[in-house]
Amino acid sequence: MNSSHTYLDLIGRSRKLFDDDINKNTEYLNEIVSNARFLVLGGAGTIGQAVVKEIFIRNPKKLHVVDISENNLVELIRDIRSSIGYIDGDFRTYVLDIASDEYDAFIKSDGKYDYVLNLSALKHVRSEKDPFTLMRMIQVNILNTIKTIDQSIESGVKKYFCVSTDKAANPVNMMGGSKRIMEMFLMKKSEKITISTARFANVAFSDGSLLHGFDQRLKKLQPIAAPSDVKRYFVIPKESGELCLMSTIFGKNRDIYFPKLDHELNLITFENIAVKFLKNRGFEPYICSSESEARKKINELVPQKIWPCVFTASNTTGEKSFEEFYTKDEILDLKRHQNIGIVKNKAIYDNEQLNLFLSKILDFKSSKNWSKEQLVDLFHQMIPNFGHVETHKYLDSKM
């Protein structure tokens, strides 16, 4: 399952979101990209690969891609060579951790880019289940962003883009909170370099997502489980790449791009998508009352073209029943693009608050001693009305 048409059908849409904006600006996009040098960080994830392809098809002068996943970078190259082919410019990939000395040496040896796009992130709500993974999320989502912006400023980069999330609007989990704090640091750094970002919906069937998990469950002959009450907006991978490129090229300083809501972009439950997914694969869902029942019935039901499912209400830490792209207090520009909205920001930030956050995080890391409660308390200090509620139940304890 890899066609855009199939993805759209499963998330209840008939057309792609950004075709009008991309088509209207095709000549300008091609001209800018073909004369520019790009560095894409986290370029081997689902969103990163989509962004890399959008840049690659426009024949850039230079396109360097960094990611920590060796296997995903190999697949990216195979995918590009097999579908698009080659470009005249300098295209290379590097297996590097952004926080490492090797990455710093890489930047020192080159660093000559017009655009730096940071797609690296720990994106799972479940990453807050323990204090150590949570600190790594802070490292990747906040500290690495600060580091790569500072390096971009030092090397004279024209524009810095990084991806945010819809979960940063009125966040209720630590992942969304980390991206909201990241946005605070962006406001400060925007006084020294032009920065834009994007908040967009869940990317349908992206690596590690619940929808991608549906595909894995079928391949492994296992039941499908999904929350019955959680609603999300979805974009397909190509749309995620298009939105990031539009923000990179057209976004003014501190702009946050997001998909405009229209009659097709609606909130949809995971349960609804699971049912559509199974029917697309030729199966009827069978609703089980428990995980154990679903596991027991898999071999009995599948030959009958019936698939056992477990749909339950969400009760895990950090789950938000619905998503939103902006808050009621944010200023919007809904006229510049046809299908893309923009959150407009001024360089407003509390420098003392930001410095205090960094100081505490670095102290924790230096001492190699911190608790989840300390990190949650720090996030509450940073984010007014932070909606985090600890239930002590996590997704890893469910099927």
Stockholm file with secondary structure:
# STOCKHOLM 1.0

chainA/1-399         MNSSHTYLDLIGRSRKLFDDDINKNTEYLNEIVSNARFLVLGGAGTIGQAVVKEIFIRNPKKLHVVDISENNLVELIRDIRSSIGYIDGDFRTYVLDIASDEYDAFIKSDGKYDYVLNLSALKHVRSEKDPFTLMRMIQVNILNTIKTIDQSIESGVKKYFCVSTDKAANPVNMMGGSKRIMEMFLMKKSEKITISTARFANVAFSDGSLLHGFDQRLKKLQPIAAPSDVKRYFVIPKESGELCLMSTIFGKNRDIYFPKLDHELNLITFENIAVKFLKNRGFEPYICSSESEARKKINELVPQKIWPCVFTASNTTGEKSFEEFYTKDEILDLKRHQNIGIVKNKAIYDNEQLNLFLSKILDFKSSKNWSKEQLVDLFHQMIPNFGHVETHKYLDSKM
#=GR chainA/1-399 SS CCCHHHHHHHTTCSSCSSHHHHHHTHHHHHHHHHTCEEEEETTTSHHHHHHHHHHHTTCCSEEEEEESCHHHHHHHHHHHHHHTCCCSSEEEEEECCTTSHHHHHHHHHCCCCSEEEECCCCCCGGGGSSHHHHHHHHIIIIIHHHHHHHHHHHTTCSEEEEECCGGGSSCCSHHHHHHHHHHHHHHHHTTTSEEEEECCCEETTCTTSHHHHHHHHHHTTCCEEEESSCEECEECHHHHHHHHHHHHHHCCTTEEEEECCCSSCCCEEHHHHHHHHHHHTTCEEEECSSHHHHHHHHHHHGGGTEEEEEEECCCSTTCCSSCCSSCTTSEEECSSSSSEEEEECCSCCCHHHHHHHHHHHHHHHHHTCCCHHHHHHHHHHHSTTCCCCCCSCCGGGCC
#=GC SS_cons         CCCHHHHHHHTTCSSCSSHHHHHHTHHHHHHHHHTCEEEEETTTSHHHHHHHHHHHTTCCSEEEEEESCHHHHHHHHHHHHHHTCCCSSEEEEEECCTTSHHHHHHHHHCCCCSEEEECCCCCCGGGGSSHHHHHHHHIIIIIHHHHHHHHHHHTTCSEEEEECCGGGSSCCSHHHHHHHHHHHHHHHHTTTSEEEEECCCEETTCTTSHHHHHHHHHHTTCCEEEESSCEECEECHHHHHHHHHHHHHHCCTTEEEEECCCSSCCCEEHHHHHHHHHHHTTCEEEECSSHHHHHHHHHHHGGGTEEEEEEECCCSTTCCSSCCSSCTTSEEECSSSSSEEEEECCSCCCHHHHHHHHHHHHHHHHHTCCCHHHHHHHHHHHSTTCCCCCCSCCGGGCC
//
